[in-house]
Amino acid sequence: MWGLAVVAAVAACHGGDDSATPSRVDNRAAAGIANAVAANSLAATAEGLPVPLQHAHALDYEIPTSFVGRWGLTPADCNPDNMADKGLLTIKPDKLVFYESKGSVVAISRRSPYDITLRLDMTGEGQSWTNVMHLVLDAASTRLERTEVSAPNTVYRYKRC
């Protein structure tokens, strides 16, 4: 009986106000955020950097599953018994792992399911730097081409392990 009385009292206090409707202040804040996102996107595009999707959430910064896996520059890189797999690239949903360095995804630009550009925070051998990489898969997702934006004429070609 008490439970029903409490529910009735709370419902009466609500007074019909629809708090789910955005206020004028909420609308102004949303417009300000949208303007800031647009300005940042224009600046990033002008610098040739990948631009995250406007309504970003965790999946917007994940590398598509078609890229995820182990990739070797040579067949020896894919051999798990080979300790000198210097050409091995392991792609995870949120990072790239090389022989002596790794990069965490900061931004991703998707041209297609087979063509992405990543901005990565890299670390390795006591150093930290930012790198922008372009990754392209073949239609069967068995071959990968990697190009660093700072060296567009150098293309690394991998086969899926």
C-alpha positions in Angstrom: 0.0 0.0 0.0 2.8 2.4 0.9 4.5 1.7 -2.5 1.4 2.8 -4.4 1.1 6.0 -2.3 4.8 6.9 -3.0 4.3 6.4 -6.7 1.2 8.6 -6.7 3.0 11.3 -4.8 6.0 11.4 -7.1 3.7 11.4 -10.2 1.8 14.4 -8.7 5.0 16.3 -8.1 6.0 15.9 -11.7 3.4 18.3 -12.8 3.4 17.4 -16.4 6.7 19.2 -17.2 8.4 17.4 -20.0 12.1 17.5 -18.9 13.1 15.5 -22.0 12.5 18.5 -24.2 15.7 20.5 -24.7 15.8 24.0 -23.4 17.0 27.1 -25.3 20.3 26.9 -23.3 20.7 23.2 -24.4 20.1 24.1 -28.0 22.7 27.0 -27.9 25.2 24.6 -26.3 24.6 22.0 -29.0 25.1 24.7 -31.7 28.3 25.8 -30.1 29.7 22.3 -30.0 28.7 21.7 -33.6 30.5 24.9 -34.7 33.6 23.8 -32.8 33.6 20.4 -34.4 33.2 21.9 -37.8 36.1 24.3 -37.3 38.4 21.5 -36.0 37.4 19.3 -38.9 38.2 22.1 -41.4 41.6 22.7 -39.7 42.5 19.0 -39.7 41.5 18.6 -43.3 43.6 21.6 -44.3 46.6 19.9 -42.7 45.9 16.5 -44.4 44.9 14.8 -41.2 42.1 12.2 -40.8 38.9 13.6 -39.4 36.8 11.5 -37.0 33.1 11.1 -37.7 31.0 13.9 -36.3 29.0 11.8 -33.9 32.0 10.0 -32.5 31.7 7.0 -30.2 34.0 4.1 -29.4 33.4 2.3 -32.7 34.5 5.4 -34.6 38.0 4.9 -33.4 38.2 1.2 -34.0 40.0 -0.2 -37.0 37.5 -2.2 -39.2 37.7 -6.0 -38.5 38.7 -6.7 -42.1 42.1 -5.1 -41.2 42.6 -6.8 -37.8 45.1 -9.7 -37.7 48.7 -10.6 -38.3 50.4 -9.4 -41.5 53.9 -10.3 -42.8 56.2 -8.5 -45.2 57.8 -11.9 -45.9 56.6 -15.5 -45.3 59.2 -15.8 -42.5 57.5 -13.0 -40.6 54.4 -15.2 -40.2 56.3 -18.2 -38.8 55.6 -18.2 -35.1 59.0 -20.0 -34.5 60.9 -17.2 -36.1 62.3 -14.9 -33.4 63.4 -12.2 -35.9 60.0 -11.4 -37.4 61.0 -7.8 -38.0 58.4 -7.4 -40.8 55.4 -8.6 -38.7 52.6 -6.1 -38.3 49.8 -7.0 -35.8 46.7 -4.9 -36.2 44.3 -4.8 -33.3 41.0 -2.9 -33.1 42.7 0.1 -31.4 46.4 -0.2 -32.3 49.1 -1.3 -34.7 52.0 -3.3 -33.3 55.3 -3.5 -35.1 58.6 -5.2 -34.2 60.0 -2.3 -32.2 57.1 0.1 -31.9 53.3 0.4 -31.5 50.7 3.0 -32.3 47.4 3.7 -30.6 44.6 5.0 -32.8 43.9 8.7 -32.2 41.7 9.3 -35.3 40.5 7.3 -38.2 39.2 8.3 -41.6 37.3 5.7 -43.7 37.2 6.1 -47.4 35.7 2.6 -47.8 35.7 -0.7 -45.9 39.0 -1.4 -47.6 40.7 2.0 -47.4 41.4 3.9 -44.2 43.8 6.5 -42.9 44.9 6.4 -39.2 46.5 9.0 -37.0 48.5 7.1 -34.4 50.3 8.0 -31.2 53.5 6.0 -31.6 55.9 4.7 -29.0 59.1 2.6 -29.3 62.7 2.4 -28.3 62.2 5.2 -25.7 60.6 7.6 -28.2 57.1 9.0 -28.7 55.8 10.6 -31.9 52.6 11.0 -34.0 52.3 9.2 -37.4 49.6 9.2 -40.1 49.3 6.0 -42.1 47.2 5.0 -45.0 46.1 1.3 -45.2 44.5 -0.3 -48.2 43.2 -3.9 -48.4 42.7 -6.0 -51.6 39.1 -7.2 -52.2 39.8 -10.6 -50.6 41.4 -9.0 -47.5 44.5 -11.1 -47.9 46.9 -8.4 -49.0 47.6 -5.0 -47.2 49.4 -1.9 -48.4 50.7 0.5 -45.8 51.9 4.0 -46.7 53.1 6.6 -44.2 51.7 10.1 -45.2 55.2 11.6 -44.5 56.7 9.2 -47.1 54.0 8.7 -49.7 56.4 7.0 -52.2 57.3 4.2 -49.8 54.7 1.4 -49.9 54.9 -1.6 -47.6 53.1 -4.7 -49.0 52.0 -7.4 -46.5 50.3 -10.7 -46.8 47.9 -11.9 -44.1 49.4 -14.6 -41.9 
